[in-house]
Amino acid sequence: MKRLVCLMSLVLAVSLSAAAQDAPKAEVFGGYSYLRGNPGLGAPGINLNGGSGSISYNLSSAVGIVADVGGYHFSNGYGSGIGGNVISYLFGPKFVYRSSGKVEPFAQALFGGARLSVAGFSNNAFAMALGGGVDVKATEHVAIRLIQAEYVMTRFNIVGVATDQNNARISAGIVFRFGGK
């Protein structure tokens, strides 16, 4: 029985180290992003289109650290003819389930800030994004991010009142992978 436990422990240790070697050391994502902005204070939501990019450094096959930047634009806000931009800059942990298959789901919790610029007015605020997505391996060094869906909270000061804005972000694009094997 003792030998069986030792053998099973050895097999588990070897399989875990082999799985860890399959993970890339770094990943770079770039793609399209849609942000549904909800300003709060009874104002209706607004649609913003743009792009986002991130760099992930993988500490292990399952855990990484992410730096994410996004830029989004809206035009003719509320029929006013006025447009604006939102830029987000977020950082935090990423958790990936890597298997021998092509599909790799992930979850992440990102924290940082956002900048809103509208008609000469700009405002910086706390921001966080909680969510995840699915990458599908195309080759050893390229994956397709089918979807990344997140709840995005911002805390902009609107008309002198700091309120939480509960937003949603959906992204898709391409992931380049470096290192590993």
HELIX and SHEET records of a PDB file:
HELIX    1   1 LYS A    2  ASP A   22  1                                  21    
HELIX    2   2 GLY A   77  GLY A   79  5                                   3    
SHEET    1   A 9 ALA A  26  GLY A  37  0                                        
SHEET    2   A 9 ILE A  46  ASN A  58 -1                                        
SHEET    3   A 9 VAL A  63  PHE A  74 -1                                        
SHEET    4   A 9 GLY A  84  VAL A  96 -1                                        
SHEET    5   A 9 VAL A 103  VAL A 118 -1                                        
SHEET    6   A 9 PHE A 121  LYS A 137 -1                                        
SHEET    7   A 9 VAL A 142  THR A 154 -1                                        
SHEET    8   A 9 GLN A 165  PHE A 178 -1                                        
SHEET    9   A 9 ALA A  26  GLY A  37 -1                                        
SHEET    1   B 2 ASN A 157  ILE A 158  0                                        
SHEET    2   B 2 VAL A 161  ALA A 162 -1                                        
END                                                                             
